[in-house]
């Protein structure tokens, strides 16, 4: 069965659409390659045990053999910083590492977050 010919003047839109799809595919590939070897933290839980202490549990996903430094921050009800700690995770063969860390706080915290995790050279 033969397909009908496109209406005159629509060929230009087929070219524009093809270029658009090509650019979209290139963008998705670029995003995917940017995530290869990335360090990614995932908070699994936190607890506030007193006005001077809080704890956090989190997983770090990293390439094997890479040391990581994470900055943990306890925040109060107004999102003010009431405690901070650097957690150094040594290099090892594991690609996922679970951490449980306690922080000292200067006031009652309402949440604990992982501010950043970066590779250590």
C-alpha positions as CSV (number, residue, x, y, z in Angstrom):
1,X,0.0,0.0,0.0
2,X,1.4,3.4,-1.0
3,X,1.4,6.2,1.4
4,X,0.0,9.5,0.2
5,X,2.4,12.3,-0.5
6,X,2.5,15.1,2.0
7,X,0.7,18.3,1.1
8,X,2.9,20.9,-0.7
9,X,4.8,23.2,1.7
10,X,4.9,20.7,4.6
11,X,8.3,19.3,3.8
12,X,10.0,22.2,5.6
13,X,8.2,21.2,8.9
14,X,9.4,17.6,8.5
15,X,13.0,18.9,8.4
16,X,12.4,21.2,11.4
17,X,10.8,18.3,13.3
18,X,13.7,16.0,12.5
19,X,16.2,18.6,13.7
20,X,14.2,19.1,16.9
21,X,14.1,15.4,17.6
22,X,17.8,15.1,16.9
23,X,18.6,17.9,19.4
24,X,16.3,16.4,22.0
25,X,18.1,13.0,21.7
26,X,21.5,14.7,22.0
27,X,20.4,16.6,25.1
28,X,19.2,13.4,26.8
29,X,22.5,11.7,26.0
30,X,24.4,14.7,27.4
31,X,22.4,14.6,30.6
32,X,23.0,10.8,31.0
33,X,26.8,11.1,30.4
34,X,26.9,13.9,33.0
35,X,25.6,11.5,35.7
36,X,28.3,8.9,35.1
37,X,30.6,8.8,38.1
38,X,28.5,11.2,40.1
39,X,28.3,11.2,43.9
40,X,24.7,11.2,45.1
41,X,23.4,11.3,48.7
42,X,20.0,10.0,49.7
43,X,18.6,10.8,53.2
44,X,16.9,7.8,54.7
45,X,16.0,9.3,58.1
46,X,16.8,11.8,60.8
47,X,16.0,12.3,64.5
48,X,16.2,15.1,66.9
49,X,17.0,13.7,70.4
50,X,17.4,16.9,72.3
51,X,17.9,20.7,71.9
52,X,21.7,20.0,71.6
53,X,21.8,16.9,69.4
54,X,20.4,15.5,66.2
55,X,21.2,12.5,64.0
56,X,20.9,11.6,60.3
57,X,21.0,8.4,58.4
58,X,21.9,8.6,54.7
59,X,23.2,6.6,51.8
60,X,26.0,7.8,49.5
61,X,26.1,6.3,46.0
62,X,29.6,6.8,44.4
63,X,32.0,5.1,42.1
64,X,34.1,2.3,43.7
65,X,37.4,3.5,45.1
66,X,36.4,7.2,45.6
67,X,36.6,9.0,48.9
68,X,33.7,11.4,49.6
69,X,33.3,14.4,51.9
70,X,29.7,15.3,52.9
71,X,28.5,18.4,54.7
72,X,25.6,17.7,57.0
73,X,23.5,20.6,58.4
74,X,20.9,20.8,61.1
75,X,18.2,23.4,60.6
76,X,15.7,25.1,63.0
77,X,12.1,25.9,62.3
78,X,13.0,29.1,60.4
79,X,15.6,27.2,58.3
80,X,18.5,28.7,60.2
81,X,21.6,26.7,60.6
82,X,22.0,25.3,64.1
83,X,24.6,22.7,63.5
84,X,27.0,21.5,60.8
85,X,29.4,18.6,60.4
86,X,31.8,17.3,57.7
87,X,31.6,13.6,57.3
88,X,34.6,12.0,55.5
89,X,33.8,8.6,53.8
90,X,37.0,6.8,53.0
91,X,37.6,5.2,49.6
92,X,36.5,1.6,49.3
93,X,35.1,-1.0,47.0
94,X,31.5,-0.3,47.8
95,X,29.4,1.8,45.5
96,X,26.7,2.4,48.1
97,X,27.6,3.3,51.7
98,X,25.1,3.7,54.6
99,X,26.1,6.3,57.2
100,X,24.6,7.2,60.7
101,X,26.0,10.4,62.1
102,X,25.2,12.5,65.1
103,X,25.5,16.3,65.1
104,X,25.8,18.7,68.0
105,X,23.4,21.6,67.7
106,X,23.2,25.1,69.3
107,X,19.4,25.1,69.4
108,X,16.5,22.7,68.8
109,X,16.7,21.4,65.2
110,X,13.6,20.5,63.2
111,X,15.4,18.8,60.3
112,X,18.8,17.5,59.2
113,X,20.0,17.6,55.6
114,X,22.9,16.7,53.4
115,X,24.1,20.0,52.0
116,X,26.7,18.5,49.6
117,X,28.8,15.5,48.9
118,X,31.9,15.9,46.8
119,X,34.8,13.7,45.7
120,X,38.0,14.0,47.7
121,X,41.2,13.7,45.6
